Amino acid sequence: MAESAKVKLQQALILLLDEKEFERISVSQICKEAGVHRSTFYSYYDNQIDLLEDAYQYLTSLFQSEFKHYQTNYKSDEKADLVGDAHLVPYLTFVKDHQKIYRIYLSHEHDFQHKDRFDSLVATIFTPRFHAHGVTDPIRIAYMVSFFMAGITQIISRWLRNDCAEPIEEIVDIIQTCIPKENK
């Protein structure tokens, strides 16, 4: 039950971020949205920033667990390609299924930018795929991930502003068209 209250607080903050700026969200509003007392909030967190850290971790965990679930329909040998269907279709399906949360994340990116968590995603998702293509230099990987993430973020932001109206396959095609294919 105690862990449930903590998750409720995280989810409440995420929902409130959809309505207002982080700086304007009070502990009272978070507690009201979560259906918990202020004392419960303070038993877990010193302030809203601490809760924000956990809320981001919650989003990261949700993405990582659901991404694996979405990806189960694809052959494992296809998973090394960052712009292949086996990677993009599950990712875009997650985004479409969680549009509200993703919109909140994109509109509050500065609040959620934490190097250690980004590095974790790089380590678990990107680095193995780059290694599979022979790219092993960590500095080169960092630059390539930055480029890739900036482009993907812009495409997804536009797609979300359009309420994900275009089919996932069309967005996959757009992304794949933007990235040059390997010559074999």
N, C-alpha and C positions, 0 to 999 in steps of 0.2 A: 504493500500500500504506500509506503514512504517513497519508493522509487516512482510510483505512479504520480504522486504530487509533483515531483521534480520534472517529469515529462510534461505534465499539464502546464507547468510554468513555462517551459520551453516552447510548447505549442502556442500558448497564449501570447507570448512575445512575438512569435512569428506572425500570428494573425493580426496583432496590433500594428505591426510594421506595415501592414497593407493599408492601414488607415491614416497613419501619421508618422512624422519623423521620429527617429529613435530618441532624440534629445527631449522630445515632448511627451514621452511615455513615462508615467509614474509607476512606482511600486504598487500603489493602490489600484491603478487600472489593470496592471498585470494580474494581481491577485483576484480582482473581480472577474476578469475574463477566464482565469483558471479555476475559479470556484474554490480558492483556498484562502486562509487567513494570512495576514502580514507576518505573523510569527513563523508560519511555515516557510514563507519566502526567505526570511532572515536565518532560518535554520540551515538553509542551503547556500545562500549567497550574501555577500556583503553589500552588493549594489547591482544595478541593472547591467553594468559592463560584464560582471562575472556571469550573469545569466545569458547575456549575448554570446559569450564564449561557448557555453554549453549548448545554446540553441544552434549555433553553427555546427558544432560537433554532431548534434542530432541530425541536421540536414545532410552532413557528410556521410554519416552512418546509413541513413535512409537511402541515399544515392548508391553507396557501395553495395548494400545488400540487395536492393531492387535491380541494380544494373546486372548483377550476376544472374538474377532470376530471369530478366528479360533476355539475356544472352544465351540461355540454355538451348534455344532453338537453333543455334548455329554450330557448325562443326568447329572443333577446337583449333584445327590448323588454320582456320580463317581469322582467328582472333588477333593475330599479330599485326594486321593491317589497320592503322589508325583511321583510315578513311574508307574502309571496306564496309559493306552492309552489316557484317557481324558486329561491328563496333557502333556505327552510326544509327542503325535502326533501333537497337535497344536504348541508346542514349536519347534519341529524339522521342521515343515512346515514353520514356521516363519524364522528359520535359513536358510532353503533351498531357500525360496523366497527372502531373503536378504543376500545372500552369501557374496557379496562384502562388505557390511557394517559390517557384522559379522567378516569377515577376518580382516578388519581394526581394529575393536574393539579388537580382540584377539591379534593382533600384536602390539597394543599400549595400552595394559591393564594398564601399569604403569601410562600412561597419564590420563586414565579414572577412576582410583581408588579413589573414594570419599566416605568416610564412611557414610555420611548422605544419599546418594542415595542408597547405598547397603542396609542400614538399612531400607529404604523405601520399597525396593523389598522384604526384609525379612518379614517386617510387612504385606505387602499386599498379598504376594504369599505363603511364607513358613509357617509363624506362624499359620495362620488358619488351615492349613493342619496338622501341628504337633499337634495342640490342638485337632483336630478331632480324633487323634490317642492317646490322653491322655498324650502327652508330653507338659508340661507347663512351666518347669524351663527354664528361658531365657538363662542361661549360657549353659545348655545342648543343647538348640536349636541352639545357636551360633556355638558350636562345630559341631553339626550334619549338619548344613547348610554349614559350611566350608568344611567338608568332601564331602558332596553331590556335591557342586559346583566344587571342584577340580576334582572329577571324571568325571562329566558331561563335564567340560571344556576340559579335555584331550580327551574324546571320540569325541566330536564335532570338536576339532582341527584336529584330524586325519581324520575325515569324510570330513571336508572342504579341507584339503590338497589333498584328493582324489576326489575333485569336486563334492561331494555329490553323488557319483556314486552308492553307495548301497541304496536300497530302504529304506524309512523312517521306515517301519515295521521291517526291519532287525536291524536297529540301536536301535529301541525301544526294541527289543528282547535282544540285547546285554546289554543294560542298565538294563533291568529287570532281566537278569541272574546275573548281578553283585551285585544286592541288594537282600539280603535274604527275602523270603516271610514271612509274619506273620503266625504263627501257630494259627489256629482257633479251 
